[in-house]
Each structure stands twice: as structure tokens, then as C-alpha cells.
Amino acid sequence: MFSSQFSMILTKKGWLILYSHAPEGYICPFCLIAKGIENEHVQTKQSDVIYRDEFITAFINVATWGINKGNVIIIPNNHYENLYDLPSNYSSKIHDFEKRVAIAFKEVYKCAGVSSRQHNEPAGNQDVWHYHLHVFPRYKDDNLYAMERTATTINERAVYAKQLKKYFS
């Protein structure tokens, strides 16, 4: 990053300027989660964290869609706003762990499939200005993408966090 407002990447056609979409004074909740901090800026609790190493943190999402409960978000521990800023070594770590989560879902949740999604910029439906990858357990006819987002309680998330922590321990 050259400033808090934009970054530049070199493409085959020259430099591309990428603007930061985080509002002025933005307190990144995912940076706080990665650092183990709980406060009023973070809905996720440290008890939701299922995995952490020096590069990435994974946790049970505070939101759910329909029957796709226990979905996981994977983040880099360092702050990168979106895919454009994310270094390749972090991308590899995130996607390697995505595969591990997918296998865990199959074994622990007994789901029929797995979907992943990642959003960039406002037009791409990004709503937290820190790169993150969603991993969802899928079930036959679950209509995941037609469902409304709903909040979960810490007790609801604890059931899934406990199962996945045990799996990854």
C-alpha cells in the first residue's frame, strides 16, 4: 500500500490503481479477531475461532443462511483489503486450509457438498474491508443463495466450533 486510500499493482498493461473502500477511521473487526481481541467492534468471539497459525485464522461465522449453519470464514492475520492486495503466499495458506475445512465439513457435518465464496469491493458485495473467504456446508436442495442472512448466538456457534476444534486438534 502506498497510502491508506489506494494501492497499485502492475498488470500486463501497466499500473492499476486500486482504491480502498474502508471508511475513514475504520476499525477492522477481522484484524481484531486475528489479534485475539474482543470488544464492541467485533461480534465474533474468540470461542468461535477454530484454527489459528502465524498466517491465518478461521472462525465460525456469526451469520448463517438457512440450514447452512456452522459456516467458516478464513482470514489472513495481516490486513489485506481484498483479493487484489493479498500476497500469493497468504492465498495459498488460505486455500490450503479451505480444503481442510471442506473435508472437515464432510466428516463432521455429514454435508452433501461444500461451497466457497469471496467478495471484492462494494459492487462485489464485500462488506468487511479485510480479505476473507466463506466456506459453507451444503445440503441437497438447501437454496443457500436464495436464503436471507440471519444472526446466530454464541451458544449456537459453540456447537459447531467445538466439533471443528476437536477435528483440527
N, C-alpha and C positions, 0 to 999 in steps of 0.2 A: 504494500500500500504506500502510495506517495503522499496521501493526506487522508483525513477521515472522510472526505467527500467523494473521492474516486480512486480507482486503481487503473493500471494499464497492463494489457497483455499483448505480446507480439503474436500476430497471426501471419499467415502466408501473404496477406495483402497489406501488412503494415500494423501499426499500433492501433489497438482498440481500447477506447476509454470505457470503463465500467463504473457506474455511479453507485454509491452506497445509498440504500433506501432506508436505513435506520434513521429515525428522527433525532434531532439534536438532543443530547443528554440521555440517549438510550442506555438503559441498564440491561445488559444481555442476560436473560434468565438461564440460558444454556451455559454460559461461561460460569455462572454461579453454581449450577449443578455440577459441572466438571470439577470445580474447586471444592465441592463438598459444603457449600454454603446454603443455608435455609433462611429465607426472610420473606418479607411481603412482596417481593418481586418474583418469587418462584412458587408455583403451585406444586411442582414435583417435590417430593420429599426424598431424603437420602435412602429411606427404606424402599423406595421404588427402584433404586439403582440395582441392576442385576449383574453388571460387569464394569470393571474399570481397570485400565492399564495406563502406561505412560502416554499413549496416543489417543485412545478413545474411551468414551463412557456410553453405556447402554442402559436404558431405563424403561419401565412400563409407562406408557402414555397416560396422561391424566384424562384424556378423552377417549371415547370409544364410538364405534359406528355399528349399530345393530348387534348382531351376535358375535362380532369380531373382537371380543374382549381380550385383554392381555397383549395388545399390540405393543411393539417395541420401537423406540426411537434410538438411533445410534448417532452420536455426535463426535466430532474431533474435540479434544480437550483444549486446543488452541482455537482462537477466534478466527474463523473464515466466514465471510457473509454468505457465500453461495458457491455453486459449482465452479464458477469462473476463477475464484480465488484459491480453491482447495488444491494444495500440492498433491502430486501423484502418489507420494508415499502414504499420505493420510487416506487418500481414496482407496488405495489397496488395503489398508488396515480395516477401513470401514466395510468394504465389500467382502473381505475375507470373513469378518465377523457376521455380516449379513447372512452368509451361507450357514454359519454355525447356528444362528438364530432360527433359520428356516428348518434345519434338521431338528433342532430342539422342539420347535412347534409340532413337527410331525410326530416326534416321540412322546412329548409331554402332553400336548393338547389333543393329539389324535385328529388333527385337522386334515381336510381332503387336499389342500393346496396352500400356497403361500404367494402373497403379492407384496411388492415393494414399490414405493413411490417417493419422489423427491421433487421439491418445488423451488423455482428460482425467480426472484423479482415479483413485484405486485401482480403483473399480468399472468404469472405462472402460479399464483395463489400462495406464494411464500408469505408467512405471517410472523415468523420469528427470524430475525436477521442474523442467523448463525446457521451454517450448513447443517442439515440433518436429514437422515434417511428413515422413513417409516417402513416397518416390516409388519405385515398383517397375516394372521392365520386366516385361512379361507375355508368355507364350507359350501357344500352343494347348494346352489340357489340362494346364497346369502345376500345378494343385492348390495354388496358393500358400497359401491359408488352411488347408489340411489338413497342411501340412509343418511339421516341427519346426525351430526356430531352431538354427543351427549357427554356430560361430565361424569366422572367416576369419583368415588370416595376413596380415601386412603385404605379403608378396610377391604373394599372391592379389589383394589390393586394389589394388596398384600398377598392375596391368594395366588395370583399369577407370579408375583415377584419371588415368593417363597419357592415355588416349583422351579422357576428358571435359575434362581441362585443355586439351588441344590444340583440342578443339571450341570451348571458350569463350574461347580466347585471341585 
